[in-house]
Amino acid sequence: MAFPPFKQYTTCIDAVYFNKASVYAQATITAVGVTAPLAAFAILPAPWCLLALIPVFTAAWIVGYCYWFLHQRLICLPSPPNSTVPGGSDQLVIGMVIDTLPPYNNTFPDSLDTDYSFGLLVAPNNPGDPQATVAASTPYGFLVSEQPATHNIGMPYTGHPGTYLPTGQTAETLHCEFEGAGVYDFLLAASISLAVAIAAFMVCMLVPAPLGPILAAILAILSLIGLGIGAAVGSSDNASPSDENPALGGDLHAGDILVVAGSWVYDAGHQPSGWNEIHPIKFATCIGHYDGQWPANLGDLEIFWATALGDATSPITIELQKQPQNQWQVHPILDGCEPVVIV
């Protein structure tokens, strides 16, 4: 299924390839794998150059962590009934916003998590409904149910309860996230810093003193400064609902009834807890507000939006949109063209 432009910096991984080792252990292994060969090269001829490996290890560790966060943390959930077949799926759901979690504005490193998140109570459930009730409901309850793909590899499943702000009632929610670029920005900065740090080490090894150590020190400092700049840029690169739909504005509100579509995944970054998510959101629009009961025509809305989004993202529609006569931006009369007539 193809969607209009949306922001995505993560990918999900099939459950069979998921590494259950601690992310800190994985990042350390990455850093050691990069640093150890250089250290062995430096011990005999220039042991003082080992100091230049400090920024190398630091940048490599950050690269390993950020890569895990973006590409190894989310487990793809296949669409039922093929729930044990590898590969992810996109899902569409109608629900109401229970609570929101805008991007963190607190201290580093939490400030790098710049996703805009919210809890969605799937239709037709109501605030106060427990996890078992929501999971057993149709047509969307399966989205908040433990799936064989993660159960079979021993991942915990706790669900994700939220509090409906107007009444204080709790209910099981489907966690949904608009993706921010904070960690992605930091990964780019760390990758550049790693290259500069390795260059500092090589200069230290190959350029005679006193010039070599001086240049190496300058490059090492620049490497660390690059990490700081990357952290500052990433911490301010926040997501917003308006990224995918300007009509949503910069914030959502409890009770907003939304149509949401996106990647259905399991987030393994919260152990010993665990839950399913829509991450990233690829399409979202507000269709009403919850006033104590769901719209009477909820069934018709489900059919309408499933059909509309299916038509809009079908291969036929996508191919038609590529034709020159359908590339206008303002109005066909102003900046359109006539289709080519083949005689």
N, C-alpha and C positions, 0 to 999 in steps of 0.2 A: 504494500500500500504506500503510495507516494502522497506527500502533504505539501501545502504551501511552505515558503521559506520559514525555517525555525532555527533556533540556536541549539547546537548539540556539540558537546566536547567529550562526552563519555561514550564508551561502547560496553556491551555486556559480553560475558563469556559463558560458554556452555558449561553446565554443572560438572560434566565429566572431566573438564580441564581445570576446575577451580582448585587453587592451592590453599589449603586450610591453615597453613603456617601463619604465624603472626606477621602483620605487615611490617613491624619493626625488624623482625628477623629477615624478612625478604629484602628490605631496603639495605640492611647491613651486609647481607650476602652480595648484593649488587655493588655496594661501595668497596668491599674487600676484593671482589673480582676485578674491579678497575684499578685499585690502588696497589695490590700485592705485586703484580708483575713489574710495575714501575719501581717499587721499593727494592725488589731483588736486583734490579738493574743499577740501583744507586748505592747499595751498601758498601761495595769495595772501592770504586774509584772516587766517589764523592759523597760520603755519609752525611755531610751537612745539608745536602739537597733533600734529605728526608723531610725537613721542615716544610718544603714546598708541597709536600703531599697532603698537608692538613687541609688546604682548600680543595684539593682534588677529592679527598674522601668526603668532605662536607657536601660538595656539589653533587657527587655521584650518589650519596645517600638520599639527597632531596629528589634527584631524578628518579631513583627507584621508588620512593614513597609516592611521588606525584603520579608516576605511571601506574602504580597499583590503584591509586584512588580513582583514576580516570578509566582504566581499561581492565582491571582485574577484580574490582570490588563488586560489581553488579553481575548477578547471575541471570542469564536469559531464561524466561519462563515460556515454554511452548504453549500454543493455544490448545485447550481441550477440544476433542477427546484424545488428541495425540500428545498427552501430557508427559510422556516419557521419551518423546522423539527430540533429539538435540535441535537447537535453534530457537530464536526468540520470536515473539509475536507482538503486533500492535493491537491494542484493544480500545474500543470506544465505550464510554460510560457516562450516564447521567447521574448527577448527585448534587448535594448541597454542601457548601463550605461550612465546616464546623469551627475551625480555627486556622490562623495563619502564622507563618514564621518567616518574616522577611529576612534578607541576608543579614548575617551577623555583623554587628558593628563593635564587637568587643576586641580583645587583644589577640595578637598573633599567637598560634597559627589558626585559631578558629575563624579569624577574620577572612581567611582565604576561601571559606565555604560561602560563596556568594550566590548560591541558588536561592530562589524564592519558593518556599514550600507552603503547602496547606493540606489540611486533612479534609477529605471528601467523604461524606456519608452517602453511600450509594442508594439510589432509589429502589424501592419505595419505603425505606426504613425511616425511623424517627429518632430524635435525641432520646437517650435512655436505653435504647436497644443494645443488649450485650453482644459480644463477639459471635456467639453461637447462632443467635437470631439473624444477624446480618449475613453471616457466612452461608446460612441455609436459604437465604432469600433469592428470588429470581427477578430479573435476569442477570444481575451483576455480582451476586454473593460469592461466586467462585473466585473473584478477583482478590478477596481478602481471606481466602482459605489456603491452608498449607498445601503445597503442590508436591507431587511425587519427585519432581526433578531435584528439589532441595532436600526433601525428606530422606531420599535414598542415599544421600551422601552425608547424612547426620547433621545438617544445619539446624539450629534452633529456630522455632517459630513461636513468637509471643503475640503477634498481632500489633496493631498500632492504635490504641484508644486515644480519643481526643475529647475535649470539653467544649460543648456548645456554649459559646460565650454569653448569649442573652439569658440563659436559664441556669447555667452551671451543670447541666446534665452531661453525662459521658456516653460515648457510643464508639463502636469500632469504626475506624476510618480507613480509607484507601489513601495512603500518603502520595502526594503528587508534587512534582518539582519542575519549575521553569529553571533551566540551567544558566548559571553565571559562569564567567570565564576566569574566576580567581585562581583556581589550581592550575588551569591550562596556562595562564600567563606566567605563573611561577615555574612551571615545568620548562617553558621556553627560556626563561631567564636562567634557570639552573643548568640547562643544556649548554647555553652560551658560556656561562661561568665555568663549567667543567672544561670546555675546550680551552679557555684562557688559562685555567689552572694547570692543565697539562702542558700548555705552552710555557708557563712559568717554570715548571719542572725541567723541561727539555733545555731551556735557556740556561738554567742553573748547571745542568750536566755538561753542556756542549760549549758554552762561552766561558773563556778563562776569567779568573778573578783579576781585578775587582769588579769589572763591568758585568760579568755574568750574574753574580749574586744580587747586584743592585737592580738589574733589569728583572730578575726573577721575583724580587721582593715587590717591585712596582706592579708586575702582572698579577701576583698573588693577591695584592690588596685590591686591584681592580676587579678580580674575580669575586671577592667577598662583597665589594660595593655593588656589583651586579646582582648578587642575591638580594641585597637590601632593596634595590630599586624594583626588582621583580616582585618582592613581597608587598611593597607599597602600591605598585600598579595593580597587582592582583586583588588586593584588599578593597580596592575602590571600583572594581569591574563587576558591578552588581546586576543581577537579573531582575526583571520586572514582568508582570503579566502582559504589559503593553508590548513586550518584545515579540510575542506571537499574535497579539490582537490589540491594536491601539484602542479599540472600543472598551477594553477592560480597564484602561487607566493604569495607574501605578500601584494600585492596591485592590485586594478583594475584601469582602465583608461577610461576616457570619450570616448565613441564610441565603446567600447568592446561589441560585440554581444554575449549574454549569453543564455544558456538554464538553467532555474532555476526551482526547485521544492521544495515544503515544505508546512508547515502549513499555511493555509489562515485564518488570524485573523483580528480583529479590535483592535487597540491599544487605550485603554481608559485612558492612562496616560498623555495625552496632552491637556486636556480640558482647555479652551472652543473649542479647535480644535479637530479633529478626522479624522482618515483615516484607510484604510485597508492596510495590510502588508502580506508579506511572512516572517513568523517568528516562528520557526527558518528555515533557509535554510537547506534542507536535501540532496540536490544534486545541483551541479552547474558545468558548463563547458563552455569554450569560443569556439565559432564556427566561429568567423570572426570579422571584424571591419567595422563600419559604415563609408562610404566615401561620404555621401550625398544621398545615396539611399540604400534600402534594397536589399539583394541578390535576383536575379531573380527567384531562386528556393525556395523561402520562404515557399510556400505551401508544397512542398515535404519535406523540413526540419521539418516542424511541424508534418507531418505524421510519418516521420522516427523516431524522438526523442520520440514522444508519444508512438509509437509501441515498440521502443527499451527499454525505461524505464519501460513500462508495462510488457514486457517479463522478464526483469532483476529482477523485484520486484514481479513477480507472485508467488503464493504459490507453484506451481509445481517446479519452478526454485529454490526457497528457500529450498525445501525438497531435491532436487537433490544435492545442495551444501553441505548438511549435511552428505552425504554418504562418507565413508572412502576413496574411490577411487578419490574423488574430493576435498580432504583436502590438496593436495600438495601446497607448497609455492614457490619453485624455478622452477621446471619443473617435469612433471610426470615421466620422465625417472630417475631423480635423487632422488626425495623424494616422489614419488607416490606409489600406490599399485594397484593391480588388484582387480576388484570386485569379491565378493564371488559368486562362481558358485554352485547353488543348483541342485543336481542331483535327 
